[in-house]
């Protein structure tokens, strides 16, 4: 309690020191840009909301990592990479007008009343249907066009998807279209993707052919067991809500049933790939893997950036600790905390305007992150000030006039030095380790 009431802060050191420390941090702008934080970089939209950029790699290195891990930029989905590639464009779709109440009543009537008949027809079609593998030429074309096993799986899924579409979806969609012919059509616009210089190894190509043959045989054996679930009012609600307009409404209704067949086929196709030890990575798994690889590959530069980030704080603490001794340890630490707050404040204040869409939902997490970051500056500066005060004791063993003055209370012990070093190391490990994990959490 006595120490609480004895707590004091030197406002000159706290606030003037904060601006001095900000000036020292600004000097890091003389170094290559990957080693320092610049508010203007954030405004220009070049980075996420990190006060030290997480580990990263050059575009060429990223392409190298993609090739080494057998992942194409399409698999990464949200990544825009240029390794002699055509850039990805996000798929865009224009929304049509909403349906009237009368039209919705009509849709419910058609969908729910025809449900049993539709499933009966599809079950009979499935029993008579025999899935055929693409010809050797078509399969070879799919493999040649693919850059990775993932691409080959997607190519086969697309090929079989077209078969299911022509066999089940289109005729059913046409039937729905005839029943809903009084609804005006609408149009949608779809964008395009494309990409990269990868190729499938000959041994993997052979495994793909074997996996495909195993899948076709299994599907034809098990297709009579496929049980289509009935459509519910909630399902019709979703279809009406998501439909671009009357033009694709019949296909959306038909897709409710045919997608169930396609899903079974997709699972069996993936199982066949897995059985031959070429199981492709799911998009989420691929993105997580690439973030880990990028973190490892860019760790060297990241550690340099962290050291440069902390160096001004350490120098500031040591110098002021040497000048003022242990009497001003709290003020020196507080000056660094104020500096970290001022560095974080633009992000906190203008989060919605500055931060990319992928981070918007993470605001609470980042607010906590910035709080720990501010605390880390306080701990680091105080730790450094203890070193400076200890050095002062070595240079001038007896307290100077105007210091604490009462003998041992002005001396920094080795125990205090060790405790402060541990606190500084642990706090900064948490902050800058968390800084690496944040992109993985949002991947």
C-alpha positions as CSV (number, residue, x, y, z in Angstrom):
1,X,0.0,0.0,0.0
2,X,2.8,2.3,0.9
3,X,4.5,1.7,-2.5
4,X,1.1,2.5,-4.2
5,X,0.9,5.9,-2.5
6,X,4.6,6.5,-3.2
7,X,4.1,6.0,-7.0
8,X,5.1,9.1,-8.9
9,X,5.4,10.0,-12.6
10,X,7.7,12.6,-14.2
11,X,5.4,14.2,-16.8
12,X,8.4,15.8,-18.6
13,X,10.1,12.4,-19.1
14,X,6.7,10.7,-20.0
15,X,5.6,13.1,-22.7
16,X,8.8,14.6,-24.0
17,X,10.3,11.1,-23.9
18,X,7.3,9.7,-25.9
19,X,8.0,12.2,-28.7
20,X,11.7,11.5,-28.6
21,X,11.1,7.8,-28.9
22,X,8.7,8.4,-31.8
23,X,11.5,10.3,-33.5
24,X,13.9,7.4,-33.0
25,X,11.3,5.0,-34.4
26,X,10.8,7.3,-37.4
27,X,14.5,7.0,-38.1
28,X,14.0,3.4,-39.0
29,X,12.3,4.7,-42.2
30,X,15.8,5.1,-43.5
31,X,16.0,1.3,-43.7
32,X,14.4,-1.0,-46.4
33,X,10.6,-0.7,-46.2
34,X,10.0,-4.3,-45.0
35,X,11.7,-3.5,-41.7
36,X,9.6,-0.6,-40.4
37,X,6.0,0.5,-40.0
38,X,4.8,3.5,-42.0
39,X,1.3,4.9,-41.5
40,X,1.3,6.0,-45.2
41,X,1.7,2.3,-46.2
42,X,-1.5,1.4,-44.4
43,X,-3.4,4.4,-46.0
44,X,-2.2,3.2,-49.4
45,X,-3.7,-0.2,-48.6
46,X,-0.4,-2.1,-48.9
47,X,-0.7,-4.0,-45.6
48,X,-2.9,-5.4,-42.9
49,X,-3.4,-3.9,-39.4
50,X,0.0,-5.0,-38.1
51,X,2.5,-2.6,-36.5
52,X,5.2,-5.0,-37.5
53,X,4.5,-6.8,-40.8
54,X,4.1,-10.6,-40.2
55,X,6.6,-12.9,-42.0
56,X,6.2,-12.6,-45.8
57,X,8.0,-13.6,-49.0
58,X,8.5,-12.1,-52.4
59,X,6.2,-13.0,-55.3
60,X,8.9,-15.2,-56.8
61,X,9.5,-17.0,-53.5
62,X,5.7,-17.5,-53.1
63,X,5.5,-19.1,-56.5
64,X,8.4,-21.3,-55.5
65,X,6.5,-22.4,-52.3
66,X,3.4,-23.0,-54.3
67,X,5.2,-25.3,-56.7
68,X,7.1,-27.1,-53.9
69,X,3.9,-27.9,-52.1
70,X,1.9,-28.8,-55.2
71,X,-0.7,-26.0,-54.7
72,X,-2.0,-23.7,-57.4
73,X,-3.2,-20.2,-56.8
74,X,-6.7,-21.4,-57.8
75,X,-6.6,-23.7,-54.7
76,X,-5.7,-20.7,-52.5
77,X,-8.8,-19.0,-53.9
78,X,-8.4,-15.6,-52.2
79,X,-4.8,-15.2,-53.2
80,X,-3.9,-13.0,-56.2
81,X,-0.4,-14.1,-57.3
82,X,1.5,-13.3,-60.5
83,X,4.0,-16.0,-61.5
84,X,3.5,-15.4,-65.3
85,X,-0.1,-15.8,-64.6
86,X,-3.4,-14.2,-65.7
87,X,-4.7,-12.5,-62.6
88,X,-7.7,-13.9,-60.7
89,X,-10.9,-12.0,-60.8
90,X,-13.5,-12.6,-58.1
91,X,-16.6,-14.0,-59.5
92,X,-19.3,-11.4,-59.8
93,X,-23.0,-11.9,-60.0
94,X,-25.7,-9.4,-60.5
95,X,-28.8,-9.8,-58.5
96,X,-32.2,-9.8,-60.2
97,X,-35.4,-8.3,-58.9
98,X,-37.3,-9.8,-56.0
99,X,-40.3,-12.0,-56.8
100,X,-43.8,-10.9,-56.1
101,X,-46.0,-12.6,-53.4
102,X,-48.1,-14.3,-56.1
103,X,-44.9,-15.6,-57.9
104,X,-43.6,-17.0,-54.6
105,X,-46.9,-18.8,-54.0
106,X,-46.6,-20.3,-57.4
107,X,-43.0,-21.4,-56.8
108,X,-44.0,-23.1,-53.5
109,X,-46.8,-24.9,-55.2
110,X,-44.7,-26.2,-58.0
111,X,-41.7,-27.1,-55.8
112,X,-43.5,-28.8,-53.0
113,X,-46.3,-30.5,-55.0
114,X,-43.9,-32.0,-57.5
115,X,-41.3,-33.1,-54.9
116,X,-42.3,-36.8,-54.6
117,X,-42.7,-37.2,-58.4
118,X,-39.3,-35.5,-59.1
119,X,-37.5,-37.8,-56.6
120,X,-39.2,-40.9,-58.1
121,X,-38.2,-39.9,-61.6
122,X,-34.6,-39.3,-60.6
123,X,-34.4,-42.5,-58.7
124,X,-35.6,-44.4,-61.8
125,X,-33.2,-42.5,-63.9
126,X,-30.3,-43.3,-61.6
127,X,-31.0,-47.0,-61.7
128,X,-31.0,-46.9,-65.5
129,X,-28.0,-44.6,-65.7
130,X,-24.4,-45.8,-66.2
131,X,-21.6,-43.4,-65.6
132,X,-18.9,-43.6,-68.2
133,X,-15.3,-42.4,-67.7
134,X,-13.9,-39.7,-70.1
135,X,-12.1,-41.2,-73.1
136,X,-8.3,-41.7,-72.8
137,X,-7.9,-38.5,-74.9
138,X,-10.2,-36.5,-72.7
139,X,-8.6,-37.8,-69.5
140,X,-5.1,-37.0,-71.0
141,X,-6.3,-33.5,-71.8
142,X,-7.5,-33.0,-68.3
143,X,-4.2,-34.2,-66.8
144,X,-2.1,-32.1,-69.3
145,X,-4.2,-29.0,-68.5
146,X,-3.8,-29.5,-64.7
147,X,-0.9,-28.1,-62.8
148,X,-1.5,-30.1,-59.6
149,X,-3.4,-33.1,-58.3
150,X,-6.0,-30.6,-56.9
151,X,-6.5,-29.3,-60.4
152,X,-6.9,-32.8,-61.8
153,X,-9.5,-33.6,-59.2
154,X,-11.4,-30.4,-60.0
155,X,-11.1,-31.2,-63.8
156,X,-12.6,-34.6,-63.3
157,X,-15.3,-33.2,-61.0
158,X,-16.2,-30.6,-63.7
159,X,-16.3,-33.3,-66.4
160,X,-18.6,-35.5,-64.4
161,X,-20.5,-32.5,-63.3
162,X,-21.3,-31.8,-66.9
163,X,-22.5,-35.4,-67.4
164,X,-24.8,-35.0,-64.4
165,X,-26.0,-31.6,-65.6
166,X,-26.8,-32.9,-69.1
167,X,-28.4,-36.1,-67.8
168,X,-30.4,-34.9,-64.8
169,X,-30.2,-31.1,-64.3
170,X,-31.1,-29.8,-67.7
171,X,-34.1,-32.0,-68.4
172,X,-35.4,-31.3,-64.9
173,X,-34.7,-27.6,-65.2
174,X,-36.6,-27.6,-68.5
175,X,-39.6,-29.3,-66.8
176,X,-39.6,-26.7,-64.1
177,X,-39.2,-23.9,-66.7
178,X,-42.4,-25.1,-68.5
179,X,-44.3,-25.0,-65.2
180,X,-42.9,-21.5,-64.3
181,X,-43.1,-20.1,-67.9
182,X,-45.1,-17.0,-66.8
183,X,-42.2,-15.5,-64.8
184,X,-40.0,-13.0,-66.6
185,X,-36.4,-14.0,-67.2
186,X,-33.3,-12.2,-65.8
187,X,-29.6,-12.4,-66.5
188,X,-26.4,-12.6,-64.5
189,X,-22.8,-11.8,-65.2
190,X,-20.0,-14.1,-64.3
191,X,-16.3,-13.2,-64.1
192,X,-13.3,-15.3,-64.8
193,X,-10.1,-16.8,-63.1
194,X,-7.0,-18.5,-64.5
195,X,-3.3,-19.3,-63.8
196,X,0.1,-20.9,-63.5
197,X,3.2,-22.9,-64.6
198,X,2.8,-26.2,-62.8
199,X,2.7,-29.7,-64.2
200,X,1.6,-33.1,-62.8
201,X,4.4,-35.7,-62.4
202,X,4.0,-38.8,-64.7
203,X,3.6,-41.1,-61.7
204,X,0.8,-38.9,-60.3
205,X,-0.8,-38.8,-63.8
206,X,-1.0,-42.7,-63.8
207,X,-2.5,-42.6,-60.2
208,X,-5.1,-40.2,-61.4
209,X,-6.1,-42.5,-64.3
210,X,-6.3,-45.5,-61.8
211,X,-8.3,-43.4,-59.3
212,X,-10.7,-42.3,-62.0
213,X,-11.4,-45.9,-63.1
214,X,-11.9,-47.0,-59.5
215,X,-14.3,-44.1,-58.9
216,X,-16.5,-44.9,-62.0
217,X,-16.8,-48.5,-61.0
218,X,-17.7,-47.6,-57.4
219,X,-20.3,-45.0,-58.5
220,X,-22.0,-47.4,-60.9
221,X,-22.2,-50.1,-58.2
222,X,-23.5,-47.8,-55.5
223,X,-25.8,-45.4,-57.4
224,X,-29.0,-47.4,-56.6
225,X,-28.3,-46.7,-52.9
226,X,-28.4,-42.9,-53.3
227,X,-31.5,-41.7,-51.5
228,X,-32.6,-38.1,-52.4
229,X,-33.9,-36.1,-49.5
230,X,-37.3,-34.3,-50.0
231,X,-37.5,-30.5,-50.5
232,X,-38.8,-28.5,-47.5
233,X,-40.4,-25.1,-47.3
234,X,-37.1,-23.8,-45.9
235,X,-35.3,-25.1,-48.9
236,X,-37.6,-23.3,-51.3
237,X,-37.1,-20.2,-49.1
238,X,-33.4,-20.4,-49.8
239,X,-33.8,-21.0,-53.5
240,X,-36.2,-18.0,-53.9
241,X,-33.9,-15.8,-51.8
242,X,-30.7,-16.7,-53.7
243,X,-32.1,-16.9,-57.3
244,X,-30.9,-14.1,-59.5
245,X,-34.3,-14.0,-61.2
246,X,-36.8,-16.2,-63.0
247,X,-34.2,-17.3,-65.6
248,X,-32.3,-19.5,-63.2
249,X,-35.1,-20.4,-60.8
250,X,-36.0,-23.7,-62.6
251,X,-32.3,-24.7,-62.6
252,X,-32.1,-23.8,-58.9
253,X,-35.0,-26.1,-58.1
254,X,-33.6,-28.9,-60.2
255,X,-30.1,-28.4,-58.6
256,X,-31.6,-29.1,-55.2
257,X,-31.9,-32.7,-56.3
258,X,-29.1,-33.1,-58.8
259,X,-26.6,-31.5,-56.4
260,X,-27.2,-34.5,-54.0
261,X,-26.1,-36.8,-56.8
262,X,-23.1,-34.7,-57.5
263,X,-22.1,-34.5,-53.9
264,X,-22.0,-38.3,-53.6
265,X,-19.9,-38.5,-56.7
266,X,-17.5,-35.8,-55.5
267,X,-17.0,-37.6,-52.2
268,X,-16.4,-40.9,-53.9
269,X,-14.0,-39.3,-56.4
270,X,-12.0,-37.8,-53.6
271,X,-12.0,-41.1,-51.7
272,X,-10.6,-42.8,-54.8
273,X,-7.8,-40.2,-55.0
274,X,-7.1,-40.7,-51.3
275,X,-7.0,-44.5,-51.7
276,X,-4.2,-44.1,-54.3
277,X,-2.2,-41.7,-52.0
278,X,-2.8,-38.6,-54.0
279,X,-5.5,-37.0,-51.8
280,X,-5.7,-33.3,-52.8
281,X,-5.6,-30.6,-50.2
282,X,-8.8,-28.8,-49.3
283,X,-8.8,-25.1,-50.0
284,X,-8.7,-24.3,-46.2
285,X,-6.0,-26.8,-45.6
286,X,-3.9,-25.5,-48.5
287,X,-4.2,-21.9,-47.3
288,X,-3.2,-22.8,-43.8
289,X,-0.2,-24.8,-45.1
290,X,0.9,-21.9,-47.3
291,X,0.6,-19.4,-44.4
292,X,2.8,-21.7,-42.3
293,X,5.4,-22.1,-45.1
294,X,5.4,-18.3,-45.7
295,X,5.9,-17.7,-42.0
296,X,8.9,-20.1,-41.9
297,X,10.4,-18.8,-45.1
298,X,10.1,-15.1,-44.0
299,X,11.1,-15.6,-40.4
300,X,14.6,-14.3,-40.8
301,X,13.5,-10.9,-42.1
302,X,10.7,-10.8,-39.5
303,X,13.1,-11.3,-36.6
304,X,15.3,-8.5,-38.0
305,X,12.2,-6.2,-38.3
306,X,11.2,-7.0,-34.7
307,X,14.7,-6.3,-33.5
308,X,14.7,-2.9,-35.3
309,X,11.3,-2.2,-33.9
310,X,12.5,-2.7,-30.4
311,X,16.0,-1.2,-30.7
312,X,14.8,2.4,-30.3
313,X,12.9,1.4,-27.2
314,X,15.9,-0.4,-25.8
315,X,18.3,2.5,-26.5
316,X,15.8,5.0,-25.1
317,X,15.4,3.0,-21.9
318,X,19.1,2.4,-21.4
319,X,20.1,6.1,-21.9
320,X,17.3,7.6,-19.7
321,X,17.9,4.9,-17.1
322,X,21.6,5.8,-17.0
323,X,20.8,9.5,-16.7
324,X,18.0,9.4,-14.1
325,X,18.6,6.2,-12.3
326,X,16.0,3.9,-10.8
327,X,14.0,6.9,-9.5
328,X,12.4,7.4,-13.0
329,X,11.9,3.7,-14.1
330,X,8.1,4.1,-14.1
331,X,8.2,7.4,-16.1
332,X,10.5,5.9,-18.7
333,X,8.3,2.8,-19.1
334,X,5.2,5.0,-19.3
335,X,6.8,7.2,-22.0
336,X,7.3,4.1,-24.2
337,X,3.7,3.0,-23.5
338,X,2.4,6.4,-24.6
339,X,4.5,6.0,-27.8
340,X,3.0,2.6,-28.6
341,X,-0.5,4.1,-28.0
342,X,0.2,7.0,-30.4
343,X,1.4,4.5,-33.0
344,X,-1.7,2.4,-32.6
345,X,-4.2,5.2,-32.3
346,X,-4.8,5.8,-36.1
347,X,-5.7,2.2,-36.5
348,X,-8.0,2.2,-33.5
349,X,-9.7,5.4,-34.5
350,X,-10.1,4.7,-38.2
351,X,-10.4,0.9,-38.3
352,X,-13.3,0.8,-40.8
353,X,-11.6,3.1,-43.3
354,X,-8.0,1.8,-43.1
355,X,-8.3,-2.0,-42.6
356,X,-9.1,-4.4,-45.4
357,X,-12.4,-6.4,-45.5
358,X,-10.7,-9.6,-44.4
359,X,-9.7,-8.0,-41.0
360,X,-12.9,-6.1,-40.3
361,X,-14.5,-8.8,-38.2
362,X,-11.3,-9.2,-36.2
363,X,-11.5,-5.7,-34.6
364,X,-11.9,-6.9,-31.0
365,X,-9.0,-9.3,-31.3
366,X,-6.8,-6.5,-32.7
367,X,-7.8,-4.1,-29.9
368,X,-6.6,-6.7,-27.4
369,X,-3.5,-7.2,-29.5
370,X,-2.7,-3.4,-29.4
371,X,-3.3,-3.3,-25.7
372,X,-0.7,-6.1,-25.2
373,X,1.6,-4.3,-27.7
374,X,1.4,-1.1,-25.6
375,X,2.2,-3.1,-22.4
376,X,5.2,-4.7,-24.2
377,X,6.6,-1.2,-24.9
378,X,6.2,-0.3,-21.3
379,X,7.9,-3.6,-20.1
380,X,10.7,-3.3,-22.7
381,X,11.5,0.3,-21.9
382,X,11.5,-0.4,-18.1
383,X,13.7,-3.4,-18.6
384,X,16.2,-1.3,-20.6
385,X,16.0,1.5,-18.0
386,X,16.9,-1.1,-15.3
387,X,20.0,-2.0,-17.3
388,X,20.8,1.7,-17.6
389,X,20.3,2.3,-13.9
390,X,22.5,-0.7,-13.2
391,X,25.2,0.6,-15.4
392,X,24.9,4.0,-13.6
393,X,25.5,2.1,-10.3
394,X,28.6,0.5,-11.7
395,X,30.0,3.8,-12.9
396,X,28.9,5.7,-9.8
397,X,28.5,3.2,-6.9
398,X,27.2,5.8,-4.4
399,X,23.9,7.6,-5.2
400,X,24.4,11.1,-6.5
401,X,23.0,14.1,-4.8
402,X,19.3,14.5,-5.8
403,X,18.8,10.8,-6.5
404,X,16.8,8.6,-4.1
405,X,19.6,9.3,-1.8
406,X,19.0,6.7,0.9
407,X,21.8,4.2,0.0
408,X,20.4,0.8,-1.0
409,X,17.1,2.1,-2.3
410,X,19.0,3.7,-5.3
411,X,20.9,0.5,-6.2
412,X,19.6,-1.9,-8.9
413,X,20.1,-5.5,-7.8
414,X,21.0,-8.4,-10.1
415,X,17.7,-10.0,-9.1
416,X,15.8,-7.0,-10.5
417,X,17.8,-7.2,-13.7
418,X,17.0,-10.9,-14.2
419,X,13.3,-10.4,-13.4
420,X,13.0,-7.5,-15.8
421,X,14.8,-9.4,-18.6
422,X,12.4,-12.3,-18.2
423,X,9.4,-10.1,-18.2
424,X,10.6,-8.3,-21.3
425,X,11.5,-11.5,-23.2
426,X,8.2,-13.2,-22.3
427,X,6.0,-10.2,-23.1
428,X,7.6,-9.5,-26.5
429,X,7.5,-13.3,-27.4
430,X,3.8,-13.2,-26.8
431,X,3.3,-10.0,-28.8
432,X,5.4,-10.9,-31.8
433,X,4.5,-14.6,-31.8
434,X,0.8,-13.5,-31.7
435,X,1.6,-11.2,-34.6
436,X,2.6,-14.2,-36.7
437,X,-0.4,-16.3,-35.6
438,X,-3.0,-13.6,-36.5
439,X,-2.9,-14.2,-40.2
440,X,-3.2,-18.0,-39.6
441,X,-6.3,-17.3,-37.5
442,X,-7.9,-15.3,-40.3
443,X,-6.9,-17.7,-43.1
